[in-house]
Amino acid sequence: MHVVRAGGGALSDEDLGRYRAELRAWISRNLPPRPPGADLRAAHDITPERLREERGKQRALHAAGYVGITVPEEYGGQGLTQEHQRVWLEESSAFAVPAPGGIASHVTLGIVLPTLLVHASEDQKRRWIPRILSGEEIWVQLLSEPGAGSDLAGLLTRATRDGDAWVLNGTKVWSSGAMAADFGICLARTDWDAPKHRGLTWFKVPLHDPQVTVRPIREINGSAEFCEEFLDDVTVGPDMVIGEVGGGWPIANHMLAVERGAGAAQSAGMATRERTLAPDLVALAKARGLERNTATRQLIAKAHINDYMQAELTQRVGGAIAVGKADPTSASLIKLGIGVRDPLRAALAMEIGGRAAIAWPAAARDGSAAAINFLNGRIYSIAGGSNQIQRNIISERLLGMPREPSTDSDKPFREVLRDAQRWGAREPRDS
């Protein structure tokens, strides 16, 4: 394979064209077309047999040089440029790229891997990242808790020192794909006397540990993308601590910025597809014989404009972040855009589809996709930080507006809990 390493001089159009031709030829020989309606979110549907088969496929993809394209060579990657990554996304978007853990594999490569590259120790990166790239290790995020969602710093999962080791206890929830994962990157409280943002630490937690229970959460659409995890005296060694003890909050902010812009890299490669006229909505209109109906055409045009603008926003902000011209916090612009657009687009599909988006023949995919997208339409307005949280981040961190007042950010977390308990125990006054 002919490659041009990052930092190895200017990348010419000829070099990139040669890379694209070699990549295209490899894909045509080794990857099948992506089936219509393929859904990577349902991790509970991934059988052990499929997991083994897909791991083998990812191992072959990695050996060919197409996993970890921009990851430094010393960690098992190719050390190439973002332009090479963009070419891969463009050429592979219509093909069935191996994803052993379904949505968990995308979390591993799109969120966990970039975080480890910045915050893991040199030894951890050399040990863990090659196993991630080859598909040997699938990771998920252990972040939210039953009582700590938007206020993530209020989490209660505890990590207590036991000699050189740490013992973790607590509950995590809304972990995408955990049923198919091997490890979780887990945020836990290690200092209860520090303010709530300063007493947190990251750990690598084995999900197959007998002290870990992973349970799927059945959703309204019949799927079970999300899981909850119960950690009961889970013991991990000091080599499983990621970053500094007590320094978890800055890493959490970085990871969340990556997550909010994780779709940026993926969507950048799909931007050319967003230039087409909302093909799913056009198919719905044709199925009902409404492709020439003026009102229906206006709805499709509205969706297309929103798709186009989101693609432009994603390309510009994601590209600026990738080359260091924008703060990673700017990913909140992408996240908010998706969180606003998706519910609107899902409602438009239902309006265009009419009865066909509520009940459809078994062989018909258009109505099924519209219904599932409607049920899932608010995922990105909540997951990774709600729309309201994104607006706060944009106003305070990007625009420099005054922060919202806080009464507990500087208190020891132990006092925050005590005050909350006292407040909850107060008797209501007689009216």
Wavefront OBJ file of the C-alpha trace (Angstrom):
o trace
v 0.000 0.000 0.000
v 1.262 3.479 -0.886
v 0.873 5.834 2.080
v 1.905 9.320 3.093
v 2.580 9.691 6.786
v 1.279 12.600 8.813
v 4.018 15.213 9.066
v 5.814 13.703 6.090
v 5.444 16.742 3.850
v 2.622 18.201 1.834
v -0.071 15.777 0.729
v -0.665 16.088 -2.999
v -3.880 15.379 -4.862
v -2.015 12.611 -6.647
v -1.054 10.944 -3.374
v -4.607 11.141 -2.074
v -6.008 9.940 -5.379
v -3.706 6.924 -5.303
v -4.802 6.159 -1.751
v -8.450 6.440 -2.761
v -7.976 4.068 -5.712
v -6.212 1.460 -3.556
v -8.853 1.806 -0.856
v -11.713 1.514 -3.334
v -10.202 -1.628 -4.833
v -9.726 -3.215 -1.401
v -13.296 -2.406 -0.335
v -14.741 -3.884 -3.534
v -12.896 -7.150 -2.855
v -13.513 -7.425 0.868
v -16.660 -5.599 2.046
v -20.267 -6.350 1.027
v -22.722 -3.502 0.392
v -24.433 -2.145 3.485
v -27.911 -3.690 3.641
v -30.870 -1.274 3.555
v -32.099 -0.293 6.982
v -29.041 -1.735 8.729
v -29.257 -0.897 12.436
v -26.115 -0.995 14.563
v -27.809 0.125 17.771
v -29.373 -3.143 18.979
v -26.412 -4.619 20.869
v -28.607 -7.209 22.598
v -29.188 -8.864 19.224
v -25.467 -9.567 18.750
v -24.924 -13.299 19.268
v -21.580 -14.750 20.441
v -21.171 -16.251 16.959
v -21.671 -12.900 15.252
v -19.340 -11.245 17.754
v -16.541 -13.708 16.931
v -17.142 -13.374 13.191
v -17.175 -9.581 13.275
v -14.054 -9.444 15.457
v -12.273 -11.485 12.793
v -13.441 -9.072 10.110
v -12.243 -6.052 12.094
v -8.895 -7.766 12.646
v -8.558 -8.170 8.864
v -9.629 -4.556 8.309
v -7.015 -3.395 10.807
v -4.326 -5.549 9.192
v -5.176 -3.921 5.855
v -4.580 -0.495 7.396
v -8.122 0.856 7.544
v -8.755 0.984 11.301
v -6.917 3.688 13.223
v -5.949 5.534 10.060
v -4.875 8.672 11.953
v -3.685 6.847 15.106
v 0.114 6.988 15.591
v 1.998 3.918 14.404
v 3.433 3.230 17.857
v -0.106 2.497 19.062
v -1.015 0.214 16.179
v -2.405 2.799 13.768
v -1.315 4.077 10.380
v -0.191 7.583 11.342
v -1.927 9.134 8.338
v -3.799 12.414 7.945
v -7.362 13.559 8.443
v -7.621 13.710 4.651
v -6.978 9.966 4.489
v -9.646 9.452 7.141
v -12.083 11.563 5.116
v -11.435 9.433 2.021
v -12.107 6.271 4.035
v -15.422 7.647 5.320
v -16.509 8.670 1.836
v -15.603 5.383 0.162
v -16.827 3.052 2.924
v -20.156 4.713 3.757
v -22.168 2.426 1.447
v -20.512 -0.787 2.674
v -20.918 -3.101 5.679
v -17.914 -2.061 7.766
v -17.225 -4.543 10.611
v -18.641 -3.449 13.961
v -18.369 -6.412 16.366
v -20.258 -4.712 19.176
v -22.731 -2.778 17.062
v -23.176 0.661 18.625
v -20.539 -0.306 21.245
v -17.893 -0.548 18.528
v -18.731 2.973 17.409
v -18.476 4.199 20.990
v -15.111 2.433 21.283
v -13.565 3.932 18.159
v -15.423 7.239 18.027
v -15.406 8.307 21.693
v -13.239 6.117 23.940
v -10.249 5.855 21.592
v -9.831 9.640 21.057
v -10.115 10.138 24.817
v -7.448 7.532 25.582
v -5.109 9.001 22.978
v -5.108 12.270 24.917
v -5.441 11.178 28.548
v -4.129 7.616 28.984
v -0.536 7.035 30.045
v 2.054 6.050 27.470
v 2.104 2.489 28.781
v -1.692 2.263 28.696
v -1.834 3.529 25.120
v 0.754 1.013 23.956
v -1.070 -1.859 25.690
v -4.713 -0.981 25.109
v -5.034 0.842 21.803
v -3.716 -1.930 19.507
v -6.279 -4.283 21.090
v -9.032 -1.726 20.502
v -8.064 -1.248 16.857
v -7.992 -4.979 16.169
v -11.435 -5.486 17.730
v -10.081 -7.522 20.624
v -11.382 -4.996 23.159
v -14.772 -3.290 22.906
v -15.402 -0.452 25.370
v -18.443 1.557 26.471
v -18.942 4.607 28.652
v -20.018 4.148 32.261
v -21.193 7.694 32.904
v -24.814 8.449 33.793
v -26.438 7.154 36.948
v -30.050 6.944 38.119
v -29.538 10.211 40.030
v -26.861 11.839 37.869
v -27.719 12.554 34.253
v -27.447 16.167 33.150
v -25.770 16.917 36.493
v -23.069 14.314 35.880
v -20.828 15.712 38.614
v -23.428 14.586 41.157
v -22.621 10.901 40.581
v -22.484 8.522 43.549
v -20.458 5.555 42.242
v -17.674 5.167 44.772
v -14.069 4.060 44.317
v -12.247 3.299 47.579
v -8.546 2.526 47.988
v -7.642 -0.947 49.206
v -3.860 -0.958 49.383
v -2.681 -0.348 45.826
v -6.037 -1.439 44.372
v -9.398 0.305 44.075
v -12.836 -1.122 44.941
v -15.798 0.261 42.995
v -19.438 0.233 44.041
v -22.376 1.891 42.333
v -24.868 1.843 39.490
v -24.504 3.174 35.945
v -27.236 3.484 33.339
v -27.895 4.374 29.669
v -24.661 2.718 28.542
v -25.020 2.102 24.799
v -24.103 -1.429 23.768
v -22.764 -2.652 27.106
v -24.162 -6.163 26.530
v -21.609 -6.636 23.740
v -18.664 -4.875 25.415
v -15.576 -6.086 27.251
v -14.684 -2.980 29.269
v -16.187 0.261 30.489
v -14.454 3.579 30.959
v -15.978 4.459 34.308
v -16.155 7.762 36.173
v -16.283 7.295 39.965
v -15.985 9.445 43.063
v -12.695 9.036 44.913
v -12.848 12.058 47.260
v -16.092 12.906 49.064
v -14.583 15.916 50.829
v -13.671 17.719 47.610
v -16.190 19.827 45.634
v -18.242 17.624 43.368
v -16.311 18.432 40.186
v -12.887 17.793 41.764
v -13.188 14.426 43.490
v -13.715 12.240 40.399
v -11.435 9.662 38.767
v -11.593 7.476 35.640
v -11.108 3.705 35.683
v -11.017 0.898 33.156
v -13.566 -1.643 34.437
v -13.878 -5.214 33.089
v -17.538 -5.862 32.318
v -17.084 -9.636 32.409
v -15.953 -9.441 36.049
v -18.254 -11.618 38.210
v -18.870 -8.565 40.436
v -20.372 -6.643 37.501
v -23.987 -7.191 36.424
v -25.060 -5.818 33.019
v -28.786 -5.655 32.260
v -30.401 -4.474 29.017
v -33.163 -1.860 29.134
v -36.038 -2.668 26.808
v -37.135 0.374 24.797
v -40.448 1.427 23.314
v -39.342 0.280 19.844
v -38.611 -3.261 21.073
v -34.844 -2.780 20.992
v -32.441 -2.693 23.935
v -29.573 -0.454 22.950
v -29.056 0.803 26.488
v -27.969 -1.096 29.573
v -27.615 -0.533 33.280
v -24.622 -1.837 35.218
v -24.304 -2.754 38.875
v -20.791 -2.655 40.357
v -20.563 -4.612 43.613
v -17.074 -4.556 45.151
v -15.344 -4.576 41.756
v -11.588 -4.552 42.360
v -9.198 -3.029 39.815
v -5.463 -2.426 39.990
v -3.657 0.926 39.922
v -2.817 0.325 36.236
v -6.536 0.743 35.487
v -6.627 4.378 36.637
v -6.860 6.721 33.634
v -5.337 10.144 34.224
v -4.712 11.593 37.672
v -6.646 10.529 40.755
v -9.127 13.337 41.397
v -8.579 14.756 37.908
v -11.541 13.114 36.214
v -13.722 16.134 35.455
v -11.495 17.739 32.762
v -11.260 14.316 31.092
v -15.046 14.006 31.283
v -15.416 17.393 29.588
v -13.024 16.321 26.849
v -14.828 13.010 26.333
v -18.215 14.703 26.152
v -16.871 17.194 23.609
v -15.607 14.255 21.556
v -18.986 12.532 21.876
v -20.870 15.646 20.824
v -18.665 15.926 17.776
v -18.109 12.182 17.278
v -20.719 12.294 14.576
v -18.714 15.058 12.944
v -16.066 12.779 11.515
v -18.676 10.264 10.428
v -21.000 12.879 8.990
v -18.185 14.666 7.200
v -17.746 11.607 5.062
v -21.475 11.438 4.385
v -21.930 15.099 3.549
v -22.089 14.407 -0.172
v -25.034 12.089 0.473
v -26.840 14.938 2.262
v -26.836 16.833 -1.055
v -29.355 14.336 -2.439
v -33.018 15.101 -1.906
v -34.007 13.323 1.352
v -34.195 9.867 -0.310
v -36.087 8.235 2.565
v -38.809 10.880 2.446
v -39.022 10.743 -1.330
v -39.512 6.954 -1.062
v -42.322 7.486 1.457
v -44.016 10.006 -0.818
v -43.757 7.681 -3.824
v -45.189 4.805 -1.820
v -48.302 6.916 -1.238
v -48.383 8.380 -4.743
v -47.724 11.869 -3.391
v -44.440 12.663 -5.119
v -46.163 15.416 -7.175
v -48.293 16.744 -4.338
v -47.338 20.366 -3.626
v -47.704 20.180 0.162
v -45.687 16.951 0.318
v -42.935 18.418 -1.860
v -42.725 21.397 0.503
v -42.250 19.063 3.473
v -39.478 17.186 1.661
v -37.824 20.477 0.698
v -37.927 21.621 4.332
v -36.256 18.394 5.486
v -33.649 18.663 2.731
v -32.753 22.229 3.709
v -32.316 21.168 7.339
v -30.215 18.142 6.304
v -28.043 20.306 4.081
v -27.462 22.947 6.731
v -26.643 20.358 9.391
v -24.136 18.732 7.020
v -22.508 22.115 6.399
v -22.394 22.909 10.117
v -20.918 19.502 10.885
v -18.271 19.772 8.172
v -17.161 23.250 9.120
v -17.115 22.884 12.891
v -15.889 19.279 12.843
v -13.162 20.134 10.352
v -12.028 23.139 12.402
v -11.856 21.013 15.561
v -9.927 18.266 13.744
v -7.150 20.643 12.650
v -7.017 22.594 15.903
v -8.691 25.789 14.638
v -11.660 25.491 16.998
v -11.988 24.560 20.657
v -13.440 21.033 21.116
v -16.231 22.698 23.086
v -17.502 23.929 19.711
v -18.821 20.393 19.172
v -21.828 21.538 21.195
v -22.896 23.475 18.088
v -23.031 20.213 16.129
v -24.754 18.379 18.954
v -27.409 21.054 19.405
v -28.030 21.165 15.663
v -28.641 17.422 15.518
v -30.728 17.500 18.689
v -33.022 20.148 17.192
v -33.169 18.723 13.660
v -33.827 15.048 14.382
v -37.221 15.375 16.124
v -38.421 17.796 13.440
v -37.309 15.474 10.662
v -38.891 12.452 12.323
v -42.214 14.314 12.562
v -41.988 15.298 8.883
v -41.480 11.651 7.903
v -44.575 10.622 9.837
v -46.606 13.383 8.179
v -45.437 12.337 4.713
v -45.846 8.629 5.417
v -49.301 8.909 6.966
v -50.794 5.482 7.645
v -47.821 3.844 5.893
v -45.603 5.104 8.738
v -47.858 3.500 11.348
v -48.668 0.113 9.763
v -46.901 -1.434 6.776
v -46.460 -4.754 4.949
v -43.710 -6.964 6.350
v -41.568 -6.482 3.245
v -41.829 -2.671 3.273
v -38.909 -0.845 4.916
v -39.871 2.784 4.344
v -42.698 2.883 6.886
v -40.703 0.872 9.403
v -37.759 3.279 9.169
v -40.059 6.286 9.600
v -41.700 4.788 12.682
v -38.397 3.781 14.297
v -36.877 7.199 13.571
v -39.898 8.829 15.181
v -39.509 6.721 18.318
v -35.763 7.432 18.365
v -36.121 11.040 17.259
v -35.215 12.609 20.603
v -32.117 10.520 21.316
v -29.684 13.271 20.360
v -31.683 15.957 22.130
v -30.884 14.113 25.384
v -27.915 11.719 25.025
v -24.475 13.206 25.614
v -26.018 16.267 27.266
v -29.483 17.662 26.585
v -30.244 20.553 24.230
v -30.548 22.785 27.294
v -27.059 21.801 28.472
v -25.648 22.514 24.995
v -27.206 25.981 24.993
v -25.582 26.677 28.373
v -22.196 25.488 27.098
v -22.459 27.594 23.949
v -23.532 30.710 25.838
v -21.039 30.431 28.701
v -17.953 28.810 27.172
v -18.116 29.926 23.554
v -19.868 33.308 23.801
v -18.502 34.304 27.213
v -21.874 35.084 28.758
v -22.250 35.015 32.572
v -22.513 31.585 34.147
v -25.699 30.467 35.836
v -25.542 30.872 39.640
v -24.571 27.745 41.586
v -24.890 27.104 45.308
v -22.998 23.809 45.522
v -20.065 23.910 43.096
v -17.547 24.890 45.784
v -18.925 22.847 48.685
v -17.402 19.517 49.711
v -19.576 16.892 48.061
v -20.280 15.272 51.405
v -21.951 18.521 52.507
v -23.912 18.751 49.256
v -25.407 15.319 49.974
v -26.109 16.185 53.606
v -27.866 19.420 52.621
v -29.929 17.587 50.017
v -30.995 15.012 52.598
v -31.975 17.731 55.058
v -33.942 19.554 52.381
v -35.750 16.358 51.393
v -36.603 15.607 55.025
v -38.298 18.957 55.650
v -41.986 18.771 56.343
v -44.164 20.785 53.919
v -45.753 23.874 55.489
v -49.487 24.049 55.996
v -51.143 26.201 53.374
l 1 2 3 4 5 6 7 8 9 10 11 12 13 14 15 16 17 18 19 20 21 22 23 24 25 26 27 28 29 30 31 32 33 34 35 36 37 38 39 40 41 42 43 44 45 46 47 48 49 50 51 52 53 54 55 56 57 58 59 60 61 62 63 64 65 66 67 68 69 70 71 72 73 74 75 76 77 78 79 80 81 82 83 84 85 86 87 88 89 90 91 92 93 94 95 96 97 98 99 100 101 102 103 104 105 106 107 108 109 110 111 112 113 114 115 116 117 118 119 120 121 122 123 124 125 126 127 128 129 130 131 132 133 134 135 136 137 138 139 140 141 142 143 144 145 146 147 148 149 150 151 152 153 154 155 156 157 158 159 160 161 162 163 164 165 166 167 168 169 170 171 172 173 174 175 176 177 178 179 180 181 182 183 184 185 186 187 188 189 190 191 192 193 194 195 196 197 198 199 200 201 202 203 204 205 206 207 208 209 210 211 212 213 214 215 216 217 218 219 220 221 222 223 224 225 226 227 228 229 230 231 232 233 234 235 236 237 238 239 240 241 242 243 244 245 246 247 248 249 250 251 252 253 254 255 256 257 258 259 260 261 262 263 264 265 266 267 268 269 270 271 272 273 274 275 276 277 278 279 280 281 282 283 284 285 286 287 288 289 290 291 292 293 294 295 296 297 298 299 300 301 302 303 304 305 306 307 308 309 310 311 312 313 314 315 316 317 318 319 320 321 322 323 324 325 326 327 328 329 330 331 332 333 334 335 336 337 338 339 340 341 342 343 344 345 346 347 348 349 350 351 352 353 354 355 356 357 358 359 360 361 362 363 364 365 366 367 368 369 370 371 372 373 374 375 376 377 378 379 380 381 382 383 384 385 386 387 388 389 390 391 392 393 394 395 396 397 398 399 400 401 402 403 404 405 406 407 408 409 410 411 412 413 414 415 416 417 418 419 420 421 422 423 424 425 426 427 428 429 430 431
